[in-house]
Amino acid sequence: MEVQVVDYRAPDAAERFTRSLHETGFGVLKNHPIPQDLVERIYATWLDFFNSEQKHDFAFSKEKQDGYFSTAISETAKGFTQKDIKEYFHIYPWGRIPEQLKADAMDYYQRANALAQELLGWVERYTPPEIAKNYREPLSNMIKDSTGTLLRVLRYPPLTGNEPAGAVRAAAHGDINLLTILPAANEPGLQIKGTDNQWRDVPCDFGTLAINIGDMLQEASQGYYPSTLHQVLNPVGEGAKRSRVSLPLFLHPRNDVVLSDRYTAGAYLEERLRELGVKS
């Protein structure tokens, strides 16, 4: 199993990228349209925010799931007992955003959301007919008028050596949504679990984007597009003294979208948020 690194500008990019998603649940793009200087600026300014007391003014809303989530209320991956070692901020166009960070955050949100929609179109185009006939509506229509697409700014703090036994930056998990767009973080650590049950490092060269299938697309495609487990390892040596910042965008359908006989998108999301311990 090998995650494909695909040139976004290549004439066969859509076909190669979609094949990688089917075979591995992941794909990596280079020469994509999201400016690297915007990503790096967001990493730097949000790291300053996480190091400030201002973050506590934006304490998360349990009802809306926006704002700042501290390490104390971080997610607990399904099947694990320890919370992930991370803090993060949830950004929606309708939600709260620190004023000094808003312009870059919304610029990135719009660019990444547009790219995610384009890539979902690639997936739709190259879904085999026998799989596509099971979609309750075209994939591109599932995100029409959606207000749920989420940009998460993640900070994994330096390790202190006093972390609970077994705690990791991000325990093995699948994402909830349709597609996730993830620019290379400022530090390595992301791994995926292949069909052979072996963990592999995801290419993380600055300027690349990792894209993975979420559980909702796996559900809608009856498993043709697999929501591959991934994790972020605890660093060792000098890396343990540094923060890791990442910027995933989670492309979500409307809540009323029917994914399968078992779930609507809204029902699936509610179930997973309760499993993660961030909603009661």
C-alpha contacts under 8 A as a table, 3 or more apart, distances in Angstrom:
res1	aa1	res2	aa2	distance
1	M	23	E	7.72
1	M	24	T	6.86
1	M	194	G	6.49
1	M	195	T	7.34
1	M	196	D	7.89
2	E	24	T	7.25
3	V	20	S	6.36
3	V	24	T	6.42
3	V	26	F	6.21
3	V	27	G	5.76
3	V	28	V	7.06
3	V	202	V	7.51
4	Q	16	R	7.77
4	Q	17	F	7.07
4	Q	20	S	5.77
4	Q	26	F	7.88
4	Q	27	G	5.52
4	Q	28	V	6.04
5	V	27	G	6.50
5	V	28	V	4.61
5	V	29	L	5.64
5	V	30	K	6.95
6	V	10	A	7.81
6	V	13	A	6.17
6	V	16	R	6.99
6	V	17	F	6.25
6	V	27	G	7.50
6	V	28	V	6.05
6	V	29	L	4.91
6	V	30	K	6.19
7	D	10	A	5.39
7	D	13	A	6.26
7	D	29	L	5.81
7	D	30	K	5.00
7	D	31	N	5.87
7	D	32	H	7.54
8	Y	13	A	5.63
8	Y	14	A	7.93
8	Y	29	L	5.91
8	Y	30	K	6.00
8	Y	31	N	5.67
8	Y	32	H	5.38
9	R	13	A	6.79
9	R	31	N	6.68
9	R	32	H	7.37
10	A	13	A	5.07
11	P	14	A	7.84
12	D	15	E	5.58
12	D	16	R	6.22
13	A	16	R	5.30
13	A	17	F	5.80
14	A	17	F	5.26
14	A	18	T	6.04
14	A	119	L	7.78
14	A	122	W	5.48
14	A	123	V	7.82
14	A	126	Y	7.95
15	E	18	T	5.30
15	E	19	R	6.14
15	E	122	W	7.52
15	E	126	Y	6.61
16	R	19	R	5.13
16	R	20	S	6.31
17	F	20	S	5.18
17	F	21	L	6.42
17	F	27	G	5.98
17	F	28	V	7.78
18	T	21	L	5.01
18	T	22	H	6.30
18	T	27	G	7.83
18	T	122	W	6.78
18	T	123	V	5.65
18	T	126	Y	6.69
19	R	22	H	5.11
19	R	23	E	6.13
20	S	23	E	5.12
20	S	24	T	5.70
20	S	25	G	6.87
20	S	26	F	6.25
20	S	27	G	5.58
21	L	24	T	5.42
21	L	25	G	4.28
21	L	26	F	4.83
21	L	27	G	5.72
21	L	212	N	7.00
21	L	213	I	6.91
21	L	225	Y	6.39
21	L	226	P	7.58
22	H	25	G	5.74
22	H	26	F	7.99
22	H	224	Y	6.33
22	H	225	Y	4.79
22	H	226	P	6.60
23	E	225	Y	7.77
23	E	226	P	7.93
24	T	27	G	7.71
24	T	194	G	6.69
24	T	195	T	7.45
24	T	226	P	7.16
24	T	228	T	7.06
25	G	212	N	5.60
25	G	213	I	5.36
25	G	225	Y	6.25
25	G	226	P	5.00
25	G	227	S	5.66
25	G	228	T	5.18
26	F	210	A	7.02
26	F	211	I	5.62
26	F	212	N	4.34
26	F	213	I	6.53
26	F	228	T	7.37
27	G	210	A	5.89
27	G	211	I	5.25
27	G	212	N	6.44
28	V	203	P	7.53
28	V	208	T	6.65
28	V	209	L	5.46
28	V	210	A	4.44
28	V	211	I	6.06
29	L	32	H	6.39
29	L	208	T	5.65
29	L	209	L	5.12
29	L	210	A	6.55
29	L	211	I	7.83
30	K	207	G	6.77
30	K	208	T	4.90
30	K	209	L	6.65
31	N	207	G	7.68
31	N	208	T	7.51
32	H	208	T	7.72
32	H	209	L	7.80
33	P	115	L	7.92
34	I	38	L	7.86
34	I	108	Y	7.75
34	I	111	R	6.52
34	I	112	A	7.05
35	P	38	L	5.47
35	P	39	V	6.77
36	Q	39	V	5.08
36	Q	40	E	6.22
36	Q	206	F	7.83
36	Q	207	G	5.75
37	D	40	E	5.12
37	D	41	R	6.05
38	L	41	R	5.15
38	L	42	I	6.23
38	L	104	D	7.11
38	L	108	Y	7.31
39	V	42	I	5.21
39	V	43	Y	6.29
39	V	108	Y	7.67
39	V	183	P	7.65
40	E	43	Y	5.05
40	E	44	A	6.31
41	R	44	A	5.20
41	R	45	T	6.15
42	I	45	T	5.28
42	I	46	W	5.82
42	I	101	L	8.00
42	I	104	D	6.79
42	I	105	A	7.15
43	Y	46	W	5.49
43	Y	47	L	6.01
43	Y	186	N	7.71
43	Y	245	V	6.11
43	Y	246	S	7.33
44	A	47	L	5.26
44	A	48	D	6.52
45	T	48	D	5.19
45	T	49	F	6.42
45	T	101	L	7.31
46	W	49	F	4.72
46	W	50	F	6.17
46	W	101	L	7.54
46	W	153	V	7.63
47	L	50	F	5.11
47	L	51	N	6.25
47	L	155	R	7.25
47	L	245	V	7.27
48	D	51	N	5.08
48	D	52	S	6.35
49	F	52	S	5.12
49	F	53	E	7.81
49	F	54	Q	6.87
49	F	55	K	6.44
50	F	53	E	7.74
50	F	55	K	6.28
50	F	155	R	7.43
52	S	55	K	6.42
53	E	56	H	5.93
53	E	57	D	7.82
54	Q	57	D	5.50
54	Q	58	F	7.55
55	K	58	F	5.58
55	K	59	A	7.15
55	K	68	Y	6.40
56	H	59	A	5.34
56	H	68	Y	7.15
58	F	67	G	5.27
58	F	68	Y	5.43
58	F	96	R	7.43
59	A	67	G	5.76
59	A	68	Y	4.85
59	A	69	F	6.55
60	F	65	Q	6.26
60	F	66	D	5.50
60	F	67	G	4.36
60	F	68	Y	4.87
60	F	69	F	5.67
61	S	64	K	5.32
61	S	65	Q	5.14
61	S	66	D	5.66
61	S	67	G	6.60
62	K	65	Q	5.19
62	K	66	D	7.81
62	K	278	V	7.30
62	K	279	K	6.29
63	E	279	K	7.96
65	Q	90	H	7.17
66	D	89	F	7.21
66	D	90	H	4.82
66	D	91	I	6.31
66	D	92	Y	7.18
66	D	95	G	6.19
66	D	96	R	6.98
67	G	89	F	5.27
67	G	90	H	5.13
67	G	91	I	6.88
67	G	95	G	7.50
67	G	96	R	6.19
67	G	97	I	7.32
68	Y	87	E	7.66
68	Y	88	Y	5.93
68	Y	89	F	4.38
68	Y	90	H	6.58
69	F	72	A	8.00
69	F	73	I	6.25
69	F	74	S	6.32
69	F	87	E	5.67
69	F	88	Y	5.30
69	F	89	F	6.02
69	F	90	H	7.96
70	S	73	I	5.53
70	S	74	S	6.09
70	S	86	K	7.47
70	S	87	E	4.78
70	S	88	Y	6.75
71	T	74	S	4.94
71	T	83	K	7.97
71	T	84	D	7.64
71	T	85	I	6.25
71	T	86	K	5.32
71	T	87	E	4.83
72	A	83	K	8.00
73	I	83	K	7.80
73	I	278	V	7.13
74	S	83	K	5.91
74	S	84	D	6.13
74	S	85	I	7.40
74	S	86	K	6.46
74	S	87	E	6.39
74	S	278	V	7.48
75	E	83	K	5.59
75	E	84	D	5.95
75	E	276	L	5.30
75	E	277	G	6.19
75	E	278	V	6.44
76	T	80	F	6.33
76	T	81	T	6.54
76	T	82	Q	6.06
76	T	83	K	4.34
76	T	84	D	5.98
76	T	171	A	7.99
76	T	275	E	7.96
76	T	276	L	5.14
76	T	277	G	6.35
77	A	80	F	5.47
77	A	81	T	7.77
77	A	83	K	7.25
77	A	84	D	7.42
77	A	170	A	7.81
77	A	171	A	5.99
77	A	172	A	6.95
77	A	173	H	6.09
77	A	275	E	7.87
77	A	276	L	5.86
78	K	173	H	6.94
78	K	275	E	6.34
78	K	276	L	6.41
80	F	83	K	7.87
80	F	171	A	7.60
82	Q	164	P	7.55
82	Q	166	G	7.04
82	Q	167	A	5.58
83	K	167	A	6.73
84	D	167	A	6.33
84	D	168	V	5.68
84	D	169	R	5.15
84	D	170	A	5.09
84	D	171	A	6.44
85	I	156	Y	6.27
85	I	157	P	7.33
85	I	167	A	6.79
85	I	168	V	5.85
85	I	169	R	4.39
85	I	170	A	6.76
86	K	154	L	6.99
86	K	155	R	5.78
86	K	156	Y	4.46
86	K	157	P	6.46
86	K	169	R	6.08
86	K	170	A	7.60
87	E	154	L	6.09
87	E	155	R	5.41
87	E	156	Y	6.47
87	E	157	P	7.80
88	Y	152	R	6.57
88	Y	153	V	5.44
88	Y	154	L	4.37
88	Y	155	R	5.88
89	F	152	R	5.61
89	F	153	V	5.22
89	F	154	L	6.70
90	H	150	L	6.71
90	H	151	L	6.03
90	H	152	R	4.76
90	H	153	V	6.73
91	I	95	G	6.27
91	I	96	R	7.11
91	I	97	I	6.74
91	I	150	L	6.03
91	I	151	L	5.03
91	I	152	R	6.07
91	I	153	V	7.84
92	Y	95	G	4.92
92	Y	96	R	7.61
92	Y	147	T	7.80
92	Y	148	G	7.48
92	Y	149	T	7.11
92	Y	150	L	5.73
92	Y	151	L	6.63
93	P	106	M	7.25
97	I	101	L	7.00
97	I	102	K	5.76
98	P	101	L	5.44
98	P	102	K	6.04
99	E	102	K	5.16
99	E	103	A	7.90
100	Q	103	A	7.48
101	L	104	D	6.10
101	L	105	A	6.20
102	K	105	A	5.11
102	K	106	M	5.98
103	A	106	M	5.43
103	A	107	D	6.09
104	D	107	D	4.98
104	D	108	Y	6.10
105	A	108	Y	5.25
105	A	109	Y	6.05
106	M	109	Y	4.77
106	M	110	Q	6.08
107	D	110	Q	5.41
107	D	111	R	6.32
108	Y	111	R	5.14
108	Y	112	A	5.91
109	Y	112	A	5.32
109	Y	113	N	5.82
109	Y	151	L	6.55
109	Y	249	L	7.55
110	Q	113	N	5.14
110	Q	114	A	6.08
111	R	114	A	5.24
111	R	115	L	6.29
112	A	115	L	5.06
112	A	116	A	6.02
112	A	181	I	7.04
112	A	249	L	6.96
113	N	116	A	5.01
113	N	117	Q	6.19
113	N	149	T	7.80
113	N	249	L	7.41
113	N	251	L	7.15
114	A	117	Q	5.18
114	A	118	E	6.31
115	L	118	E	5.00
115	L	119	L	6.18
116	A	119	L	5.08
116	A	120	L	6.11
116	A	179	L	7.03
116	A	180	T	7.68
116	A	181	I	6.70
116	A	251	L	6.75
117	Q	120	L	5.06
117	Q	121	G	6.31
117	Q	140	S	7.17
117	Q	251	L	7.95
118	E	121	G	5.01
118	E	122	W	6.51
119	L	122	W	4.87
119	L	123	V	6.33
120	L	123	V	4.96
120	L	124	E	6.17
120	L	139	L	6.91
120	L	140	S	6.67
120	L	179	L	7.44
121	G	124	E	4.97
121	G	125	R	6.09
121	G	139	L	7.32
121	G	140	S	6.11
122	W	125	R	5.09
122	W	126	Y	6.29
123	V	126	Y	5.36
123	V	127	T	5.97
124	E	127	T	5.34
124	E	132	A	7.62
124	E	138	P	7.41
124	E	139	L	6.14
124	E	140	S	7.45
127	T	131	I	6.48
127	T	132	A	5.87
128	P	131	I	5.42
128	P	132	A	6.10
129	P	132	A	4.89
129	P	133	K	5.99
130	E	133	K	5.67
130	E	134	N	7.50
131	I	134	N	5.73
131	I	135	Y	7.49
131	I	221	S	6.25
131	I	222	Q	7.64
131	I	224	Y	7.37
132	A	135	Y	5.41
132	A	221	S	7.26
133	K	136	R	7.93
134	N	220	A	7.48
134	N	221	S	7.06
135	Y	138	P	6.39
135	Y	139	L	7.40
135	Y	220	A	6.06
135	Y	221	S	6.81
135	Y	259	L	7.39
136	R	220	A	7.97
136	R	258	V	6.29
136	R	259	L	6.81
136	R	260	S	7.50
137	E	141	N	6.57
137	E	142	M	6.80
138	P	141	N	5.25
138	P	142	M	6.61
139	L	142	M	5.18
139	L	143	I	7.35
140	S	143	I	6.05
140	S	144	K	7.04
141	N	144	K	5.13
142	M	146	S	7.86
142	M	253	P	5.05
142	M	254	R	6.29
142	M	257	V	6.15
143	I	146	S	5.14
143	I	251	L	7.91
143	I	252	H	6.55
143	I	253	P	4.36
143	I	254	R	5.92
144	K	253	P	7.54
144	K	254	R	7.32
145	D	254	R	7.04
146	S	149	T	6.95
146	S	252	H	7.00
146	S	253	P	5.72
146	S	254	R	4.60
146	S	255	N	7.86
147	T	254	R	7.05
148	G	251	L	7.69
148	G	252	H	5.46
148	G	253	P	6.93
148	G	254	R	6.87
149	T	249	L	7.28
149	T	250	F	5.66
149	T	251	L	4.75
149	T	252	H	4.66
149	T	253	P	7.50
150	L	249	L	5.68
150	L	250	F	5.12
150	L	251	L	6.73
150	L	252	H	7.44
151	L	247	L	7.04
151	L	248	P	6.06
151	L	249	L	4.39
151	L	250	F	6.35
152	R	247	L	5.83
152	R	248	P	5.61
152	R	249	L	6.29
152	R	250	F	7.97
153	V	245	V	7.32
153	V	246	S	6.16
153	V	247	L	4.89
153	V	248	P	7.00
154	L	244	R	7.96
154	L	245	V	5.49
154	L	246	S	5.18
154	L	247	L	6.20
154	L	248	P	7.97
155	R	243	S	6.62
155	R	244	R	5.70
155	R	245	V	4.61
155	R	246	S	6.72
156	Y	169	R	6.37
156	Y	243	S	5.53
156	Y	244	R	4.98
156	Y	245	V	6.39
157	P	242	R	7.01
157	P	243	S	4.62
157	P	244	R	6.65
158	P	240	A	5.56
158	P	241	K	4.74
158	P	242	R	4.91
158	P	243	S	5.00
158	P	244	R	7.86
159	L	162	N	7.80
159	L	163	E	7.38
159	L	240	A	5.39
159	L	241	K	6.18
159	L	242	R	7.92
160	T	163	E	6.79
160	T	241	K	7.97
163	E	167	A	6.47
164	P	167	A	5.51
167	A	171	A	7.87
168	V	171	A	5.87
168	V	232	V	7.38
168	V	233	L	6.38
168	V	234	N	5.71
169	R	231	Q	7.99
169	R	232	V	5.63
169	R	233	L	6.11
169	R	234	N	5.79
170	A	173	H	7.95
170	A	231	Q	5.32
170	A	232	V	4.80
170	A	233	L	6.93
171	A	230	H	7.87
171	A	231	Q	5.29
171	A	232	V	6.73
171	A	233	L	7.97
172	A	229	L	5.82
172	A	230	H	5.21
172	A	231	Q	4.51
172	A	232	V	7.77
173	H	229	L	5.02
173	H	230	H	5.62
173	H	231	Q	6.55
174	G	214	G	6.50
174	G	215	D	6.58
174	G	227	S	5.87
174	G	228	T	6.07
174	G	229	L	4.87
174	G	230	H	6.49
175	D	180	T	7.61
175	D	213	I	7.49
175	D	214	G	4.69
175	D	215	D	5.90
175	D	227	S	7.13
176	I	214	G	5.24
176	I	215	D	4.88
176	I	216	M	6.05
176	I	269	L	6.88
176	I	272	R	7.18
177	N	180	T	7.27
177	N	213	I	7.80
177	N	214	G	4.65
177	N	215	D	5.86
177	N	216	M	5.14
177	N	217	L	7.01
177	N	250	F	6.06
177	N	251	L	5.97
177	N	252	H	5.24
177	N	253	P	7.64
178	L	213	I	6.14
178	L	214	G	4.70
178	L	215	D	6.69
178	L	216	M	5.17
178	L	217	L	4.67
178	L	218	Q	7.89
178	L	250	F	7.37
178	L	251	L	5.66
178	L	252	H	5.89
178	L	253	P	7.27
179	L	211	I	6.83
179	L	212	N	5.78
179	L	213	I	4.91
179	L	214	G	5.33
179	L	217	L	7.41
179	L	250	F	6.16
179	L	251	L	5.32
179	L	252	H	7.72
180	T	211	I	5.44
180	T	212	N	5.34
180	T	213	I	6.60
180	T	214	G	6.81
180	T	248	P	6.41
180	T	249	L	5.56
180	T	250	F	4.64
180	T	251	L	6.12
181	I	209	L	6.77
181	I	210	A	6.20
181	I	211	I	4.83
181	I	212	N	7.09
181	I	248	P	5.54
181	I	249	L	5.11
181	I	250	F	6.67
181	I	251	L	7.99
182	L	209	L	5.47
182	L	210	A	5.06
182	L	211	I	6.11
182	L	246	S	7.41
182	L	247	L	5.99
182	L	248	P	4.50
182	L	249	L	6.55
183	P	206	F	7.80
183	P	207	G	7.07
183	P	208	T	6.02
183	P	209	L	4.31
183	P	210	A	6.15
183	P	246	S	7.21
183	P	247	L	6.51
183	P	248	P	7.16
184	A	204	C	4.99
184	A	205	D	6.34
184	A	206	F	5.48
184	A	207	G	6.64
184	A	208	T	5.82
184	A	209	L	5.96
184	A	210	A	7.05
184	A	246	S	7.26
185	A	188	P	6.66
185	A	204	C	7.06
185	A	206	F	7.49
185	A	244	R	6.86
185	A	245	V	5.84
185	A	246	S	4.80
185	A	247	L	7.47
186	N	206	F	7.73
186	N	244	R	5.98
186	N	245	V	5.98
186	N	246	S	7.14
187	E	239	G	7.83
187	E	243	S	7.90
187	E	244	R	5.41
187	E	245	V	7.42
188	P	204	C	6.51
189	G	201	D	7.30
189	G	231	Q	7.94
189	G	232	V	5.05
189	G	233	L	5.10
189	G	234	N	7.26
189	G	235	P	7.07
190	L	201	D	6.07
190	L	202	V	5.82
190	L	230	H	7.07
190	L	231	Q	5.80
190	L	232	V	4.58
190	L	233	L	6.70
191	Q	199	W	6.13
191	Q	200	R	5.22
191	Q	201	D	4.37
191	Q	202	V	5.35
191	Q	230	H	5.50
191	Q	231	Q	5.44
191	Q	232	V	6.32
191	Q	233	L	7.64
192	I	199	W	5.50
192	I	200	R	5.43
192	I	201	D	6.56
192	I	202	V	6.67
192	I	228	T	6.79
192	I	229	L	5.88
192	I	230	H	4.25
192	I	231	Q	6.57
193	K	196	D	7.82
193	K	197	N	5.67
193	K	198	Q	5.49
193	K	199	W	4.43
193	K	200	R	6.37
193	K	228	T	6.55
193	K	229	L	5.55
193	K	230	H	6.10
194	G	197	N	5.17
194	G	198	Q	5.45
194	G	199	W	6.33
194	G	200	R	7.29
194	G	228	T	7.47
195	T	198	Q	7.46
202	V	210	A	7.79
203	P	210	A	7.95
204	C	208	T	6.72
205	D	208	T	5.85
212	N	227	S	7.23
212	N	228	T	7.48
213	I	217	L	6.52
213	I	218	Q	7.10
213	I	225	Y	6.66
213	I	226	P	6.36
213	I	227	S	4.87
213	I	228	T	6.97
214	G	217	L	5.66
214	G	218	Q	6.49
214	G	226	P	7.76
214	G	227	S	5.00
214	G	228	T	7.89
215	D	218	Q	4.95
215	D	219	E	6.08
215	D	226	P	7.71
215	D	227	S	5.27
216	M	219	E	5.01
216	M	220	A	6.15
216	M	259	L	6.88
216	M	265	A	7.09
216	M	268	Y	7.82
217	L	220	A	4.97
217	L	221	S	5.93
217	L	225	Y	6.76
217	L	227	S	7.72
217	L	259	L	7.91
218	Q	221	S	5.23
218	Q	222	Q	5.94
218	Q	223	G	4.72
218	Q	224	Y	6.63
218	Q	225	Y	5.20
218	Q	226	P	5.34
218	Q	227	S	5.83
219	E	222	Q	5.18
219	E	223	G	6.20
219	E	259	L	6.26
219	E	260	S	6.58
220	A	223	G	7.68
220	A	259	L	4.71
220	A	260	S	5.83
221	S	224	Y	5.37
221	S	225	Y	6.26
222	Q	225	Y	7.78
223	G	226	P	5.45
234	N	240	A	7.26
235	P	239	G	5.42
235	P	240	A	4.90
236	V	239	G	5.70
236	V	240	A	5.08
237	G	240	A	5.74
237	G	241	K	7.67
238	E	241	K	5.54
238	E	242	R	7.28
239	G	242	R	5.43
240	A	243	S	7.87
253	P	257	V	6.60
253	P	265	A	6.72
254	R	257	V	5.59
254	R	265	A	6.83
254	R	266	G	7.44
255	N	264	T	6.73
255	N	265	A	4.89
255	N	266	G	4.00
255	N	267	A	7.59
256	D	264	T	6.04
256	D	265	A	6.31
256	D	266	G	6.30
257	V	264	T	5.53
257	V	265	A	5.51
257	V	266	G	7.66
258	V	261	D	7.70
258	V	263	Y	6.34
258	V	264	T	4.29
258	V	265	A	6.30
259	L	262	R	7.64
259	L	263	Y	5.67
259	L	264	T	5.35
259	L	265	A	6.21
260	S	263	Y	5.42
260	S	264	T	7.01
263	Y	266	G	7.98
263	Y	267	A	6.07
263	Y	268	Y	5.87
264	T	267	A	5.30
264	T	268	Y	6.19
265	A	268	Y	5.14
265	A	269	L	6.12
266	G	269	L	5.17
266	G	270	E	6.25
267	A	270	E	5.24
267	A	271	E	6.26
268	Y	271	E	5.22
268	Y	272	R	6.31
269	L	272	R	5.23
269	L	273	L	6.14
270	E	273	L	5.25
270	E	274	R	6.35
270	E	279	K	7.97
271	E	274	R	5.39
271	E	275	E	6.39
272	R	275	E	4.93
272	R	276	L	6.17
273	L	276	L	5.07
273	L	277	G	6.39
273	L	278	V	5.83
273	L	279	K	5.51
274	R	277	G	5.13
274	R	278	V	6.24
274	R	279	K	4.92
274	R	280	S	5.62
275	E	278	V	7.94
276	L	279	K	7.61
277	G	280	S	7.02
